[in-house]
Amino acid sequence: MLLVFLAVLLEQAGLPLPSFGVVVAAGALVAAGMVTGASVLAAAVAGALLANVAWYGAGLRFGQRVLRLLCRVSLSPDTCVRMTQSIFERWGLASLLLSKFLPGISLVAPPIAGAVRMPLLRFVAASAAGTLLWASVYLTLGYLFRDQIDQVFDYGRRHLQVVLHVLAALVLLYVAYRAVQRWVVAQGRGVPRIGVEELLRLLTAEPQPVVLDLRSPLLRDAEGGIPGALAAELDRIERSGMELPYDRDIVTYCACPNDVSAVRAARALRRRGYVRAMALRGGAEAWSAVRSRQAGVARPGLTDPAA
């Protein structure tokens, strides 16, 4: 059961390992009477908890910075951040029960739980229950389809080189596709960027810019943000569902790698004629860093853009 423990531990720690495949294979071994189901489940839960508690502690201490680090290595960093925050905000504790079935979400959920100060015992109980549910499903699949699994392993042994070449080609094509998408979005072509210092100067002038906060309510409540910023949703902006003044600067900001959500929102606004829309470089993290260094400077307020 050491293999199950290590596979789950390493995947939950952040390595792109398909630990569910190891659990399915263990289910076939259970059917053959070589191991017990209880030992497989115990190994999976122990491995997941060890990694999850570590990430919970990191989220408790470092907050949003941990999420940015984790999602930065994701093939879809913006989706990683927004989807996880949305799921956690909507389902709370229950989201931990299902997060293990979504590899990207399962990695980010523990630090989010720490960042929003979820009680440790509740987190451990939910994480253990979620892992137990996840492992039970794949263990059962392995048990029920042991004959088919044996055939797959037998085919793989006889045609190992062909299988490895096909898998490698598919993985490389997918990674290349996602990498190109990331690069195109990260460049933010056609979208001006503004630094925090420049935004601070704009906030002291009249009329003040409209600042759109694209973070989830979860993070806005936990970490604050730019005073007076309007809560906004990327999907709503891209659907042309948000009306703003055309004669004022509009600054979008988020808490995501490469400011992806802010760039997308600014691009969508510019396409609708808001030619003064721009993205805040560095997002919420850059704002917090600059304001911390300027702690002695009075913070400017924002007026209601609708006024």
C-alpha positions in Angstrom: 0.0 0.0 0.0 3.0 2.2 0.0 2.5 2.9 -3.7 -1.1 4.1 -3.1 0.1 6.3 -0.2 2.9 7.9 -2.3 0.8 8.4 -5.4 -1.9 10.2 -3.5 0.5 12.2 -1.4 2.5 13.4 -4.4 -0.6 14.3 -6.5 -2.1 16.2 -3.6 1.3 17.9 -3.1 1.1 19.2 -6.6 2.7 16.8 -9.0 0.7 15.8 -12.1 0.4 12.2 -11.2 -2.8 10.1 -12.0 -3.2 8.6 -8.6 -6.7 7.5 -9.4 -5.1 4.9 -11.8 -3.1 3.5 -8.9 -6.3 3.2 -6.8 -8.1 1.5 -9.7 -5.2 -1.0 -10.0 -5.4 -1.6 -6.3 -9.1 -2.4 -6.7 -8.1 -5.2 -9.1 -5.6 -6.5 -6.5 -8.4 -6.5 -3.9 -10.5 -8.6 -6.2 -7.6 -11.0 -6.5 -7.3 -11.3 -2.7 -3.8 -9.8 -2.7 -4.6 -6.8 -0.5 -7.5 -5.6 1.5 -9.8 -2.7 0.6 -9.5 -1.2 4.1 -5.7 -0.9 3.7 -6.0 0.8 0.3 -8.5 3.3 1.7 -6.4 4.0 4.8 -3.3 4.6 2.6 -5.2 7.0 0.3 -6.6 9.0 3.2 -3.3 9.2 5.0 -1.5 10.4 1.9 -4.1 13.0 1.1 -4.4 14.4 4.6 -0.6 14.8 4.9 -0.5 16.9 1.8 -3.8 18.7 2.4 -2.9 19.8 5.9 0.4 21.2 4.7 -1.4 23.2 2.0 -4.0 24.3 4.5 -1.2 25.7 6.7 0.4 27.5 3.8 -3.0 29.1 2.9 -3.5 30.1 6.6 -0.1 31.8 6.6 0.3 33.2 3.1 -3.2 33.5 1.8 -3.7 34.5 -1.8 0.0 34.2 -2.6 -0.2 30.5 -2.3 -3.1 30.3 -4.7 -1.2 32.4 -7.2 1.8 30.1 -6.9 -0.3 26.9 -7.4 -2.3 28.2 -10.3 0.7 29.7 -12.0 1.9 26.2 -12.8 -1.5 25.1 -14.0 -2.2 24.8 -17.7 -5.3 27.0 -17.1 -4.3 29.3 -14.3 -7.1 31.8 -14.6 -9.7 29.0 -14.7 -8.0 27.3 -11.8 -8.4 30.4 -9.6 -11.9 31.5 -10.6 -13.4 28.0 -10.7 -12.0 26.9 -7.3 -13.0 30.2 -5.6 -16.5 29.9 -7.1 -17.0 26.3 -6.1 -15.7 27.0 -2.6 -17.8 30.1 -2.2 -21.0 28.3 -3.3 -20.6 25.0 -1.5 -18.2 25.8 1.3 -17.4 22.7 3.4 -19.3 20.4 1.0 -16.9 21.4 -1.8 -14.1 19.5 -0.1 -16.1 16.3 -0.4 -16.2 16.5 -4.2 -12.9 18.4 -4.9 -10.9 15.2 -5.2 -12.7 14.3 -8.4 -11.3 17.5 -10.0 -7.5 17.4 -10.0 -6.9 21.1 -10.4 -9.6 22.0 -7.8 -8.4 19.4 -5.3 -5.0 21.1 -5.2 -6.3 24.6 -4.6 -9.1 23.9 -2.2 -7.0 23.2 0.9 -5.1 26.6 0.8 -8.4 28.4 0.2 -9.8 26.7 3.3 -6.7 28.0 5.2 -6.9 31.5 3.7 -10.5 31.9 4.8 -9.7 30.5 8.3 -11.8 27.4 8.2 -11.5 25.6 11.5 -8.8 22.9 11.2 -10.8 20.1 12.7 -13.7 20.8 10.2 -11.2 20.9 7.4 -9.5 17.6 8.3 -12.9 15.9 8.7 -14.2 17.1 5.3 -10.9 16.4 3.6 -10.8 12.8 5.0 -14.4 12.2 4.1 -13.8 13.5 0.5 -10.7 11.4 0.0 -12.6 8.3 1.4 -15.4 8.9 -1.1 -13.0 9.5 -4.0 -10.9 6.4 -3.2 -14.0 4.2 -2.6 -15.3 5.1 -6.1 -12.1 4.2 -7.9 -11.4 1.2 -5.7 -14.9 -0.1 -6.6 -14.3 0.5 -10.3 -11.1 -1.5 -10.1 -12.8 -4.3 -8.3 -15.7 -4.5 -10.7 -13.7 -4.3 -13.9 -10.7 -6.4 -12.8 -10.9 -8.5 -16.0 -10.8 -5.5 -18.3 -7.9 -4.0 -16.3 -6.0 -7.2 -16.6 -6.5 -7.0 -20.4 -5.3 -3.4 -20.5 -2.2 -4.3 -18.5 -1.6 -7.3 -20.7 -1.9 -5.2 -23.9 0.3 -2.5 -22.4 3.0 -5.1 -21.6 2.9 -6.5 -25.2 2.8 -3.1 -26.9 4.5 -0.9 -24.4 6.5 1.1 -26.8 3.5 2.0 -29.0 1.4 2.9 -26.0 4.1 5.2 -24.6 4.6 6.9 -27.9 0.9 7.6 -28.4 0.5 8.9 -24.9 3.6 11.1 -25.1 2.4 12.6 -28.4 -1.1 13.4 -27.0 0.3 14.9 -23.8 2.8 17.1 -25.7 0.1 18.3 -28.1 -2.2 19.2 -25.3 0.5 20.9 -23.3 1.6 22.9 -26.4 -2.0 23.9 -27.1 -2.6 25.2 -23.6 0.8 26.9 -23.4 0.1 28.8 -26.6 -3.3 29.9 -25.1 -1.6 31.0 -21.9 1.0 33.0 -23.8 -1.6 34.8 -26.0 -3.7 35.7 -23.0 -0.8 36.7 -20.8 0.5 39.1 -23.5 -2.7 41.1 -23.2 -2.3 42.5 -26.6 -4.4 45.6 -27.2 -4.9 46.1 -23.5 -3.0 48.9 -21.7 -1.6 48.2 -18.3 -1.4 50.6 -15.3 0.9 50.3 -12.3 -0.3 50.8 -8.7 1.6 54.1 -8.3 -0.1 55.5 -11.4 -3.5 54.3 -10.1 -2.9 56.1 -6.8 -2.2 59.3 -8.7 -5.4 58.9 -10.7 -7.4 58.3 -7.5 -6.4 61.8 -6.3 -7.6 63.5 -9.4 -11.1 64.3 -10.7 -12.9 62.5 -12.1 -11.7 59.4 -10.3 -11.4 56.2 -12.3 -13.9 53.4 -12.0 -12.1 50.4 -10.4 -13.6 46.9 -11.0 -12.7 44.2 -8.5 -12.9 40.8 -10.3 -12.0 38.7 -7.4 -14.5 36.4 -5.8 -16.6 37.6 -2.8 -14.7 35.0 -0.8 -11.4 36.8 -1.3 -12.9 40.3 -1.1 -14.3 39.5 2.4 -11.1 37.8 3.5 -8.5 40.2 2.2 -10.1 43.5 1.5 -8.9 45.4 -1.6 -8.9 48.8 -3.3 -11.3 51.0 -1.3 -14.5 51.8 -3.2 -13.9 49.3 -6.0 -17.0 47.9 -7.6 -17.5 44.1 -7.4 -17.7 42.7 -10.9 -17.9 39.3 -12.6 -15.8 38.5 -15.7 -18.6 36.5 -17.2 -21.1 39.4 -16.9 -18.6 41.9 -18.4 -17.9 39.5 -21.3 -21.7 39.1 -21.9 -22.1 42.9 -22.1 -24.1 42.9 -18.9 -22.4 45.8 -17.1 -23.0 49.5 -18.0 -20.2 52.0 -17.0 -19.5 55.6 -17.8 -17.7 56.1 -21.1 -16.0 59.3 -20.1 -13.9 57.9 -17.2 -10.9 55.7 -16.9 -11.8 52.1 -16.0 -9.3 49.9 -14.2 -9.8 46.2 -13.8 -7.9 44.1 -11.3 -7.9 40.5 -10.1 -5.9 38.1 -8.0 -4.8 35.7 -10.7 -1.6 34.8 -12.5 -0.6 37.2 -15.2 -3.7 39.3 -14.4 -5.6 37.1 -16.9 -9.1 38.0 -15.7 -8.3 41.7 -15.6 -6.9 41.6 -19.1 -9.9 39.7 -20.4 -12.3 42.1 -18.7 -10.5 45.2 -20.0 -10.4 43.7 -23.6 -14.1 43.0 -23.5 -14.8 46.5 -22.3 -12.6 48.1 -25.0 -14.5 46.1 -27.6 -17.7 47.6 -26.4 -16.3 51.1 -26.8 -14.8 51.7 -23.3 -11.5 52.8 -24.8 -10.2 54.0 -21.5 -10.3 50.5 -19.9 -7.0 49.1 -18.7 -5.7 46.4 -16.4 -3.9 46.9 -13.1 -0.4 45.3 -13.4 0.1 42.8 -10.6 -3.5 43.0 -9.4 -4.5 42.7 -5.7 -1.0 41.5 -4.7 0.8 44.5 -6.2 -1.8 46.9 -4.6 -1.3 45.3 -1.2 2.5 45.4 -1.5 2.7 49.1 -2.5 0.2 50.2 0.1 2.1 48.3 2.8 5.2 50.2 1.8 3.3 53.5 1.9 1.5 52.8 5.1 2.0 56.4 6.2 0.2 57.8 3.2 -3.5 58.4 3.6 -5.6 56.2 1.4 -7.7 58.0 -1.2 -11.3 57.1 -1.4 -13.4 56.4 -4.5 -16.6 58.0 -5.5 -19.6 56.1 -6.8 -19.2 56.0 -10.6 -22.9 56.1 -11.0 -23.0 59.5 -9.2 
